[in-house]
Protein backbone atom coordinates (compact mmCIF):
# COMPACT_ATOMS: atom_id res chain seq x y z
CA UNK A 1 0.00 0.00 0.00
CA UNK A 2 1.50 3.19 -1.16
CA UNK A 3 0.54 6.57 0.20
CA UNK A 4 3.31 8.45 -1.59
CA UNK A 5 2.36 12.01 -2.52
CA UNK A 6 -0.46 11.91 -0.01
CA UNK A 7 -0.74 14.17 2.99
CA UNK A 8 -2.38 12.95 6.17
CA UNK A 9 -3.71 15.30 8.81
CA UNK A 10 -3.79 13.69 12.26
CA UNK A 11 -5.59 15.34 15.15
CA UNK A 12 -6.35 14.42 18.74
CA UNK A 13 -4.33 14.09 21.92
CA UNK A 14 -0.61 14.00 21.13
CA UNK A 15 -0.16 10.56 22.64
CA UNK A 16 1.43 7.23 21.78
CA UNK A 17 -1.60 6.21 19.75
CA UNK A 18 -1.50 9.19 17.45
CA UNK A 19 2.28 8.96 17.10
CA UNK A 20 2.02 5.26 16.25
CA UNK A 21 -0.58 5.93 13.60
CA UNK A 22 1.52 8.79 12.24
CA UNK A 23 4.56 6.55 11.99
CA UNK A 24 2.64 3.91 10.06
CA UNK A 25 1.25 6.44 7.59
CA UNK A 26 4.67 8.02 7.20
CA UNK A 27 6.29 4.65 6.52
CA UNK A 28 3.66 4.09 3.84
CA UNK A 29 4.86 7.25 2.15
CA UNK A 30 2.49 9.94 3.40
CA UNK A 31 3.53 13.36 4.61
CA UNK A 32 2.20 13.90 8.11
CA UNK A 33 0.60 17.01 9.45
CA UNK A 34 -0.19 17.03 13.16
CA UNK A 35 -3.18 19.25 13.88
CA UNK A 36 -3.09 20.31 17.48
CA UNK A 37 -5.20 22.42 19.78
CA UNK A 38 -3.48 25.72 20.64
CA UNK A 39 -2.90 24.37 24.16
CA UNK A 40 -1.12 21.26 22.83
CA UNK A 41 1.58 23.01 20.83
CA UNK A 42 4.58 21.80 22.82
CA UNK A 43 3.39 18.21 22.86
CA UNK A 44 2.72 18.40 19.12
CA UNK A 45 6.23 19.66 18.41
CA UNK A 46 7.73 16.80 20.43
CA UNK A 47 5.50 14.24 18.69
CA UNK A 48 6.24 15.71 15.28
CA UNK A 49 9.96 15.34 15.96
CA UNK A 50 9.50 11.59 16.38
CA UNK A 51 7.85 11.07 13.02
CA UNK A 52 9.16 13.85 10.85
CA UNK A 53 5.82 15.65 10.80
CA UNK A 54 4.81 19.25 10.42
CA UNK A 55 2.44 20.82 12.94
CA UNK A 56 -0.52 23.10 12.51
CA UNK A 57 -2.69 24.76 15.16
CA UNK A 58 -6.40 24.09 14.75
CA UNK A 59 -9.42 25.40 16.63
CA UNK A 60 -12.00 22.72 15.90
CA UNK A 61 -14.36 24.20 18.47
CA UNK A 62 -14.64 27.25 16.23
CA UNK A 63 -15.94 26.11 12.82
CA UNK A 64 -15.41 29.47 11.10
CA UNK A 65 -11.75 29.76 12.06
CA UNK A 66 -11.24 26.08 11.41
CA UNK A 67 -12.36 26.39 7.79
CA UNK A 68 -9.74 29.09 7.21
CA UNK A 69 -7.04 27.01 8.93
CA UNK A 70 -7.85 24.00 6.76
CA UNK A 71 -7.79 26.11 3.63
CA UNK A 72 -4.39 27.52 4.61
CA UNK A 73 -2.96 24.09 5.40
CA UNK A 74 -2.51 23.14 1.75
CA UNK A 75 -3.50 19.90 0.13
CA UNK A 76 -4.70 17.19 2.49
CA UNK A 77 -5.80 13.74 1.36
CA UNK A 78 -6.37 11.82 4.55
CA UNK A 79 -7.68 12.88 7.93
CA UNK A 80 -7.42 10.85 11.13
CA UNK A 81 -9.40 12.24 14.05
CA UNK A 82 -8.91 10.87 17.57
CA UNK A 83 -11.25 11.63 20.48
CA UNK A 84 -10.18 13.93 23.30
CA UNK A 85 -12.22 12.62 26.24
CA UNK A 86 -11.86 9.14 27.74
CA UNK A 87 -13.36 10.15 31.06
CA UNK A 88 -13.72 7.17 33.38
CA UNK A 89 -16.20 8.08 36.11
CA UNK A 90 -19.54 6.90 37.53
CA UNK A 91 -22.42 8.56 35.69
CA UNK A 92 -23.80 10.16 38.84
CA UNK A 93 -20.48 11.94 39.37
CA UNK A 94 -19.88 13.21 35.85
CA UNK A 95 -20.19 16.98 36.01
CA UNK A 96 -21.89 19.26 33.61
CA UNK A 97 -18.54 20.65 32.47
CA UNK A 98 -17.22 17.14 31.86
CA UNK A 99 -20.19 16.37 29.63
CA UNK A 100 -19.52 19.57 27.70
CA UNK A 101 -15.90 18.54 27.24
CA UNK A 102 -16.86 15.07 26.05
CA UNK A 103 -19.53 16.30 23.64
CA UNK A 104 -17.18 18.90 22.20
CA UNK A 105 -13.98 16.84 22.17
CA UNK A 106 -15.42 13.56 20.94
CA UNK A 107 -18.25 14.66 18.68
CA UNK A 108 -18.47 18.32 17.73
CA UNK A 109 -14.79 18.85 16.95
CA UNK A 110 -14.79 15.73 14.79
CA UNK A 111 -17.91 17.00 13.04
CA UNK A 112 -16.49 20.42 12.24
CA UNK A 113 -13.11 19.13 11.14
CA UNK A 114 -14.52 16.45 8.86
CA UNK A 115 -17.10 18.85 7.46
CA UNK A 116 -14.48 21.54 6.74
CA UNK A 117 -12.28 19.02 4.95
CA UNK A 118 -15.17 17.54 2.98
CA UNK A 119 -16.28 20.98 1.84
CA UNK A 120 -12.72 21.79 0.79
CA UNK A 121 -12.29 18.51 -1.07
CA UNK A 122 -15.56 18.92 -2.92
CA UNK A 123 -14.66 22.50 -3.88
CA UNK A 124 -11.33 21.28 -5.22
CA UNK A 125 -12.95 18.36 -7.04
CA UNK A 126 -10.86 15.76 -5.26
CA UNK A 127 -11.70 12.85 -3.02
CA UNK A 128 -10.44 12.15 0.46
CA UNK A 129 -10.43 9.80 3.39
CA UNK A 130 -11.80 10.48 6.85
CA UNK A 131 -11.08 8.04 9.65
CA UNK A 132 -12.49 8.54 13.12
CA UNK A 133 -10.67 6.75 15.91
CA UNK A 134 -13.15 5.72 18.56
CA UNK A 135 -13.67 3.21 21.34
CA UNK A 136 -15.60 -0.03 21.71
CA UNK A 137 -17.42 1.81 24.53
CA UNK A 138 -19.44 3.42 21.72
CA UNK A 139 -21.05 0.06 21.05
CA UNK A 140 -20.50 -1.94 24.21
CA UNK A 141 -22.05 -0.29 27.27
CA UNK A 142 -19.35 -0.17 29.91
CA UNK A 143 -19.65 1.06 33.46
CA UNK A 144 -18.05 4.39 34.27
CA UNK A 145 -17.65 5.19 30.59
CA UNK A 146 -20.97 6.94 29.97
CA UNK A 147 -19.36 10.12 28.68
CA UNK A 148 -17.00 8.65 26.07
CA UNK A 149 -19.45 5.87 25.20
CA UNK A 150 -22.36 8.22 24.58
CA UNK A 151 -20.43 10.85 22.67
CA UNK A 152 -18.58 8.32 20.53
CA UNK A 153 -21.84 6.48 19.94
CA UNK A 154 -23.13 9.71 18.45
CA UNK A 155 -20.02 9.91 16.27
CA UNK A 156 -20.53 6.38 15.02
CA UNK A 157 -23.96 7.32 13.64
CA UNK A 158 -22.75 10.62 12.24
CA UNK A 159 -20.00 8.84 10.31
CA UNK A 160 -22.54 6.62 8.59
CA UNK A 161 -24.74 9.49 7.54
CA UNK A 162 -21.74 11.53 6.36
CA UNK A 163 -20.53 8.50 4.40
CA UNK A 164 -23.79 8.36 2.45
CA UNK A 165 -23.66 12.03 1.49
CA UNK A 166 -19.93 12.12 0.72
CA UNK A 167 -19.64 8.89 -1.26
CA UNK A 168 -20.56 10.56 -4.60
CA UNK A 169 -17.58 12.86 -4.03
CA UNK A 170 -15.11 10.00 -3.66
CA UNK A 171 -14.80 10.69 0.04
CA UNK A 172 -14.94 7.72 2.38
CA UNK A 173 -15.73 7.92 6.09
CA UNK A 174 -14.83 5.11 8.45
CA UNK A 175 -14.64 4.51 12.16
CA UNK A 176 -12.14 2.38 14.05
CA UNK A 177 -13.41 1.34 17.46
CA UNK A 178 -10.47 0.46 19.61
CA UNK A 179 -10.10 -1.78 22.59
CA UNK A 180 -7.15 -1.36 24.88
CA UNK A 181 -4.13 0.18 23.28
CA UNK A 182 -0.71 -0.37 24.78
CA UNK A 183 0.52 3.02 25.84
CA UNK A 184 2.76 4.17 28.68
CA UNK A 185 -0.27 5.82 30.31
CA UNK A 186 -1.98 2.50 31.00
CA UNK A 187 -1.64 1.62 34.71
CA UNK A 188 -0.11 -1.77 35.51
CA UNK A 189 -3.10 -3.04 37.50
CA UNK A 190 -5.47 -2.20 34.68
CA UNK A 191 -3.15 -3.80 32.16
CA UNK A 192 -3.36 -7.23 33.78
CA UNK A 193 -7.14 -7.04 34.14
CA UNK A 194 -7.56 -6.17 30.49
CA UNK A 195 -5.22 -8.94 29.39
CA UNK A 196 -7.39 -11.45 31.25
CA UNK A 197 -10.36 -10.41 29.13
CA UNK A 198 -8.62 -10.21 25.79
CA UNK A 199 -8.62 -13.41 23.71
CA UNK A 200 -5.40 -12.49 21.96
CA UNK A 201 -3.77 -12.16 25.35
CA UNK A 202 -2.10 -8.89 24.57
CA UNK A 203 -2.81 -5.21 24.24
CA UNK A 204 -3.03 -3.45 20.91
CA UNK A 205 0.11 -1.94 19.47
CA UNK A 206 -0.48 1.58 18.08
CA UNK A 207 1.28 0.33 14.93
CA UNK A 208 -1.62 -2.07 14.40
CA UNK A 209 -4.04 0.84 14.48
CA UNK A 210 -1.75 2.58 12.04
CA UNK A 211 -1.79 -0.43 9.73
CA UNK A 212 -5.59 -0.37 9.54
CA UNK A 213 -5.52 3.37 8.92
CA UNK A 214 -3.01 2.86 6.09
CA UNK A 215 -5.29 0.27 4.51
CA UNK A 216 -8.44 2.38 4.86
CA UNK A 217 -6.57 5.37 3.41
CA UNK A 218 -5.29 3.38 0.44
CA UNK A 219 -6.81 2.84 -2.98
CA UNK A 220 -7.58 -0.74 -2.00
CA UNK A 221 -10.24 0.51 0.41
CA UNK A 222 -12.04 2.82 -2.03
CA UNK A 223 -15.33 1.00 -1.59
CA UNK A 224 -15.22 0.72 2.18
CA UNK A 225 -17.21 3.53 3.70
CA UNK A 226 -19.54 4.16 6.59
CA UNK A 227 -18.16 1.11 8.30
CA UNK A 228 -17.20 0.61 11.90
CA UNK A 229 -14.06 -1.48 12.27
CA UNK A 230 -13.47 -3.07 15.64
CA UNK A 231 -9.83 -3.44 16.62
CA UNK A 232 -9.75 -4.87 20.11
CA UNK A 233 -8.06 -8.24 20.15
CA UNK A 234 -11.47 -9.83 20.59
CA UNK A 235 -12.17 -8.05 23.89
CA UNK A 236 -15.75 -7.18 22.96
CA UNK A 237 -16.42 -10.78 21.93
CA UNK A 238 -15.90 -12.20 25.35
CA UNK A 239 -15.94 -9.49 27.96
CA UNK A 240 -19.45 -8.97 29.19
CA UNK A 241 -20.66 -5.40 29.22
CA UNK A 242 -19.88 -3.46 32.31
CA UNK A 243 -16.85 -5.33 33.44
CA UNK A 244 -14.45 -3.06 35.21
CA UNK A 245 -11.97 -1.57 35.19
CA UNK A 246 -11.47 0.06 31.87
CA UNK A 247 -9.21 3.02 31.67
CA UNK A 248 -8.00 4.12 28.31
CA UNK A 249 -4.30 4.73 28.07
CA UNK B 1 -60.38 1.40 39.97
CA UNK B 2 -56.75 1.49 40.93
CA UNK B 3 -54.36 1.43 38.01
CA UNK B 4 -51.00 -0.23 37.81
CA UNK B 5 -49.26 3.06 38.56
CA UNK B 6 -51.54 4.33 41.33
CA UNK B 7 -49.45 6.04 43.99
CA UNK B 8 -46.56 6.63 41.61
CA UNK B 9 -45.34 10.02 40.48
CA UNK B 10 -44.12 10.50 36.92
CA UNK B 11 -42.35 13.38 35.22
CA UNK B 12 -42.72 13.72 31.46
CA UNK B 13 -40.62 16.29 29.60
CA UNK B 14 -41.79 17.83 26.36
CA UNK B 15 -45.47 17.19 27.05
CA UNK B 16 -47.17 20.56 26.61
CA UNK B 17 -48.42 20.14 23.06
CA UNK B 18 -51.60 18.08 22.68
CA UNK B 19 -50.11 16.59 19.49
CA UNK B 20 -46.85 15.49 21.11
CA UNK B 21 -45.47 12.09 22.02
CA UNK B 22 -44.88 13.57 25.49
CA UNK B 23 -48.57 14.18 25.96
CA UNK B 24 -49.33 10.67 24.71
CA UNK B 25 -46.98 9.39 27.40
CA UNK B 26 -48.58 11.56 30.09
CA UNK B 27 -52.05 10.31 29.17
CA UNK B 28 -50.97 6.67 29.20
CA UNK B 29 -49.33 7.03 32.61
CA UNK B 30 -52.33 8.90 34.04
CA UNK B 31 -54.65 6.21 32.67
CA UNK B 32 -52.71 3.76 34.86
CA UNK B 33 -53.26 6.02 37.86
CA UNK B 34 -49.97 7.88 38.07
CA UNK B 35 -49.77 11.47 39.18
CA UNK B 36 -48.07 13.28 36.35
CA UNK B 37 -45.81 16.31 36.17
CA UNK B 38 -45.79 17.68 32.63
CA UNK B 39 -42.91 19.85 31.50
CA UNK B 40 -42.51 21.90 28.36
CA UNK B 41 -40.33 24.78 27.19
CA UNK B 42 -43.50 26.44 25.95
CA UNK B 43 -45.91 27.30 28.80
CA UNK B 44 -48.92 27.80 26.52
CA UNK B 45 -50.60 24.41 26.84
CA UNK B 46 -49.58 23.40 30.34
CA UNK B 47 -52.66 24.64 32.21
CA UNK B 48 -54.95 22.76 29.83
CA UNK B 49 -52.83 19.61 30.10
CA UNK B 50 -53.03 19.75 33.88
CA UNK B 51 -56.81 20.16 33.74
CA UNK B 52 -56.98 17.18 31.38
CA UNK B 53 -54.94 15.09 33.83
CA UNK B 54 -57.07 16.13 36.79
CA UNK B 55 -60.19 15.18 34.82
CA UNK B 56 -58.79 11.64 34.80
CA UNK B 57 -58.76 11.64 38.60
CA UNK B 58 -54.99 11.98 39.09
CA UNK B 59 -52.91 14.89 40.26
CA UNK B 60 -51.29 17.00 37.57
CA UNK B 61 -48.65 19.70 37.67
CA UNK B 62 -47.26 21.80 34.85
CA UNK B 63 -43.69 23.07 34.98
CA UNK B 64 -42.33 25.32 32.27
CA UNK B 65 -38.62 24.81 31.71
CA UNK B 66 -35.90 24.31 29.13
CA UNK B 67 -34.15 20.98 29.72
CA UNK B 68 -31.02 22.39 28.08
CA UNK B 69 -30.70 24.59 31.17
CA UNK B 70 -29.13 22.55 33.95
CA UNK B 71 -30.47 24.80 36.69
CA UNK B 72 -33.97 24.62 35.25
CA UNK B 73 -33.83 20.82 35.29
CA UNK B 74 -32.71 20.72 38.91
CA UNK B 75 -35.44 23.21 39.81
CA UNK B 76 -38.04 21.19 37.91
CA UNK B 77 -37.30 18.00 39.83
CA UNK B 78 -37.21 19.89 43.13
CA UNK B 79 -40.54 21.59 42.40
CA UNK B 80 -42.16 18.33 41.36
CA UNK B 81 -40.96 16.53 44.46
CA UNK B 82 -42.03 19.44 46.67
CA UNK B 83 -45.53 19.23 45.19
CA UNK B 84 -46.06 15.46 45.00
CA UNK B 85 -43.58 14.19 47.56
CA UNK B 86 -41.60 11.80 45.38
CA UNK B 87 -40.54 10.80 41.87
CA UNK B 88 -40.86 7.24 40.57
CA UNK B 89 -40.85 7.55 36.80
CA UNK B 90 -38.96 9.81 34.45
CA UNK B 91 -40.03 9.90 30.82
CA UNK B 92 -37.16 11.87 29.30
CA UNK B 93 -38.98 12.73 26.14
CA UNK B 94 -38.27 16.34 25.15
CA UNK B 95 -36.31 16.71 21.95
CA UNK B 96 -35.75 18.88 18.92
CA UNK B 97 -34.99 18.09 15.31
CA UNK B 98 -33.33 20.05 12.52
CA UNK B 99 -33.17 18.99 8.89
CA UNK B 100 -29.67 19.63 7.55
CA UNK B 101 -27.49 17.26 5.57
CA UNK B 102 -23.93 16.72 6.79
CA UNK B 103 -22.36 19.35 4.54
CA UNK B 104 -24.95 21.91 5.57
CA UNK B 105 -24.97 21.42 9.33
CA UNK B 106 -24.74 24.82 11.02
CA UNK B 107 -23.14 25.38 14.42
CA UNK B 108 -26.32 26.98 15.73
CA UNK B 109 -28.55 24.04 14.89
CA UNK B 110 -26.01 21.42 15.92
CA UNK B 111 -25.61 23.18 19.27
CA UNK B 112 -29.37 23.26 19.81
CA UNK B 113 -29.91 19.58 19.00
CA UNK B 114 -26.94 18.50 21.13
CA UNK B 115 -27.95 20.75 24.03
CA UNK B 116 -31.50 19.45 24.15
CA UNK B 117 -31.39 15.84 22.93
CA UNK B 118 -28.08 14.83 24.43
CA UNK B 119 -27.13 17.16 27.27
CA UNK B 120 -30.72 17.87 28.30
CA UNK B 121 -31.68 14.21 28.37
CA UNK B 122 -28.54 13.36 30.32
CA UNK B 123 -29.21 16.15 32.82
CA UNK B 124 -32.81 15.03 33.35
CA UNK B 125 -31.66 11.45 33.94
CA UNK B 126 -29.04 12.53 36.47
CA UNK B 127 -31.42 14.79 38.40
CA UNK B 128 -34.19 12.19 38.47
CA UNK B 129 -31.83 9.35 39.38
CA UNK B 130 -30.44 11.38 42.28
CA UNK B 131 -33.96 11.73 43.67
CA UNK B 132 -34.80 8.06 43.08
CA UNK B 133 -31.58 6.94 44.78
CA UNK B 134 -32.37 9.19 47.76
CA UNK B 135 -35.84 7.65 48.03
CA UNK B 136 -34.31 4.18 48.07
CA UNK B 137 -37.29 2.50 46.41
CA UNK B 138 -36.07 2.08 42.88
CA UNK B 139 -37.36 3.90 39.86
CA UNK B 140 -37.95 3.83 36.13
CA UNK B 141 -36.26 5.94 33.51
CA UNK B 142 -37.61 5.75 29.97
CA UNK B 143 -36.01 7.82 27.25
CA UNK B 144 -37.75 8.65 24.00
CA UNK B 145 -35.07 8.07 21.41
CA UNK B 146 -36.31 7.31 17.91
CA UNK B 147 -36.37 4.72 15.19
CA UNK B 148 -33.40 6.84 14.12
CA UNK B 149 -31.45 5.26 16.95
CA UNK B 150 -31.20 2.16 14.77
CA UNK B 151 -31.68 3.43 11.22
CA UNK B 152 -30.11 6.55 9.84
CA UNK B 153 -31.59 9.35 7.78
CA UNK B 154 -28.82 11.51 6.29
CA UNK B 155 -31.19 14.47 6.25
CA UNK B 156 -31.05 14.65 10.05
CA UNK B 157 -27.48 13.63 10.94
CA UNK B 158 -27.08 15.41 14.28
CA UNK B 159 -30.54 14.37 15.45
CA UNK B 160 -29.83 10.78 14.43
CA UNK B 161 -26.46 10.87 16.17
CA UNK B 162 -28.06 12.01 19.43
CA UNK B 163 -30.63 9.24 19.15
CA UNK B 164 -28.15 6.48 18.31
CA UNK B 165 -26.07 7.66 21.26
CA UNK B 166 -28.88 6.47 23.53
CA UNK B 167 -27.75 2.87 22.96
CA UNK B 168 -24.46 3.14 24.86
CA UNK B 169 -25.93 5.74 27.22
CA UNK B 170 -28.93 3.64 28.24
CA UNK B 171 -26.80 0.52 28.54
CA UNK B 172 -24.24 2.13 30.80
CA UNK B 173 -26.91 3.83 32.91
CA UNK B 174 -28.85 0.59 33.27
CA UNK B 175 -25.69 -1.09 34.58
CA UNK B 176 -24.75 1.69 36.96
CA UNK B 177 -28.25 2.29 38.35
CA UNK B 178 -29.21 -1.39 38.64
CA UNK B 179 -27.87 -1.58 42.23
CA UNK B 180 -30.53 1.01 43.09
CA UNK B 181 -33.26 -0.97 41.33
CA UNK B 182 -33.66 1.79 38.80
CA UNK B 183 -34.34 0.51 35.31
CA UNK B 184 -33.35 2.46 32.22
CA UNK B 185 -34.77 1.82 28.75
CA UNK B 186 -35.55 3.68 25.55
CA UNK B 187 -38.35 3.57 23.04
CA UNK B 188 -37.98 4.20 19.33
CA UNK B 189 -41.02 5.96 17.90
CA UNK B 190 -41.30 5.70 14.14
CA UNK B 191 -43.49 7.85 12.01
CA UNK B 192 -45.75 9.64 14.47
CA UNK B 193 -47.85 12.54 13.21
CA UNK B 194 -46.77 14.90 15.92
CA UNK B 195 -46.07 18.59 16.26
CA UNK B 196 -42.35 17.80 16.00
CA UNK B 197 -42.74 16.07 12.65
CA UNK B 198 -45.11 18.67 11.15
CA UNK B 199 -42.17 20.73 9.93
CA UNK B 200 -40.38 17.88 8.16
CA UNK B 201 -39.60 18.92 4.57
CA UNK B 202 -41.39 15.89 3.16
CA UNK B 203 -44.54 16.59 5.19
CA UNK B 204 -45.52 19.76 3.38
CA UNK B 205 -47.60 18.02 0.71
CA UNK B 206 -50.34 15.38 0.78
CA UNK B 207 -48.13 13.18 -1.42
CA UNK B 208 -45.24 13.48 1.01
CA UNK B 209 -47.39 12.54 3.98
CA UNK B 210 -48.83 9.56 2.14
CA UNK B 211 -45.35 8.54 0.95
CA UNK B 212 -44.09 8.34 4.50
CA UNK B 213 -47.14 6.37 5.51
CA UNK B 214 -46.61 3.85 2.72
CA UNK B 215 -43.00 3.34 3.81
CA UNK B 216 -44.30 1.87 7.08
CA UNK B 217 -45.05 -1.87 6.82
CA UNK B 218 -48.26 -1.42 8.83
CA UNK B 219 -49.24 1.44 6.47
CA UNK B 220 -50.27 3.99 9.02
CA UNK B 221 -48.91 6.70 11.30
CA UNK B 222 -48.12 5.92 14.89
CA UNK B 223 -50.24 7.54 17.58
CA UNK B 224 -48.72 9.42 20.52
CA UNK B 225 -50.77 7.21 22.88
CA UNK B 226 -49.16 4.12 21.39
CA UNK B 227 -45.76 5.52 22.35
CA UNK B 228 -47.24 6.25 25.76
CA UNK B 229 -48.38 2.69 26.33
CA UNK B 230 -44.87 1.43 25.58
CA UNK B 231 -43.59 3.79 28.25
CA UNK B 232 -46.34 2.62 30.62
CA UNK B 233 -45.11 -0.96 30.12
CA UNK B 234 -41.59 -0.01 31.15
CA UNK B 235 -42.94 2.08 34.05
CA UNK B 236 -45.34 -0.53 35.38
CA UNK B 237 -45.01 -3.87 37.16
CA UNK B 238 -44.74 -5.80 33.88
CA UNK B 239 -41.53 -3.98 33.09
CA UNK B 240 -39.84 -4.52 36.45
CA UNK B 241 -37.26 -7.00 35.14
CA UNK B 242 -36.51 -5.16 31.91
CA UNK B 243 -33.55 -2.81 31.78
CA UNK B 244 -31.06 -1.59 29.21
CA UNK B 245 -33.37 -2.36 26.30
CA UNK B 246 -34.71 -0.61 23.23
CA UNK B 247 -38.26 -1.00 21.95
CA UNK B 248 -39.07 0.22 18.47
CA UNK B 249 -42.70 1.34 18.25
CA UNK B 250 -42.72 2.10 14.56
CA UNK B 251 -45.13 -0.13 12.63
CA UNK B 252 -42.13 -2.03 11.33
CA UNK B 253 -40.40 0.99 9.76
CA UNK B 254 -37.01 0.00 11.11
CA UNK B 255 -37.10 -3.64 10.04
CA UNK B 256 -34.01 -4.48 8.06
CA UNK B 257 -33.08 -0.89 7.45
CA UNK B 258 -29.60 0.57 7.34
CA UNK B 259 -28.41 -0.87 10.58
CA UNK B 260 -26.12 1.33 12.60
Interface residues (C-beta under 8 A of the other chain):
Chain A: X63 X90 X91 X92 X94 X96 X99 X100 X103 X107 X108 X111 X112 X115 X118 X119 X122 X137 X138 X139 X140 X141 X142 X143 X144 X145 X146 X149 X150 X151 X152 X153 X154 X155 X156 X157 X158 X160 X161 X162 X164 X165 X166 X241 X242
Chain B: X70 X101 X102 X103 X105 X107 X110 X114 X118 X119 X122 X123 X126 X129 X130 X133 X152 X153 X154 X157 X158 X160 X161 X162 X163 X164 X165 X166 X167 X168 X169 X170 X171 X172 X173 X174 X175 X176 X177 X244 X258 X260
